[in-house]
Amino acid sequence: MIFQSFNLLPRMTLQENIELPLRLAETNRAIACALVNRPKILLADEPTGNLGSATGEAIHTLLREQSQLGMTMVMVTHERALAEHFADRLAIMGDGKLLPTSSGKGFAQ
């Protein structure tokens, strides 16, 4: 929720207030910690691996919005369908090696 006024809980620190909705939504607070300083480059290793599909898609949408604001993002995922939907470019690995790529739809496949 985004309130018109701050509505912070006075017995909690600022960090605890920020983490509270993430905990209630069972979202890993590491995502908020990574984004709070608006880094130029974000490295994400399976950021939605422990989340349900709806929450995972919402996180991917949030990360896509951040990349559209100029943040470069390198993400590792085993979910190829989500990667194809959200990524600007793909690099596919198999057996520990980068697989040959071909161009199409802006993706390196």
Sequence and secondary structure as in RCSB ss.txt:
>XXXX:A:sequence
MIFQSFNLLPRMTLQENIELPLRLAETNRAIACALVNRPKILLADEPTGNLGSATGEAIHTLLREQSQLGMTMVM
VTHERALAEHFADRLAIMGDGKLLPTSSGKGFAQ
>XXXX:A:secstr
   SS    TTS HHHHHHHHHHHTT  HHHHHHHTT  SEEEEESTTTTS HHHHHHHHHHHHHHHHTT EEEE
E S HHHHHHH SS   EETTEE    EETTEE 
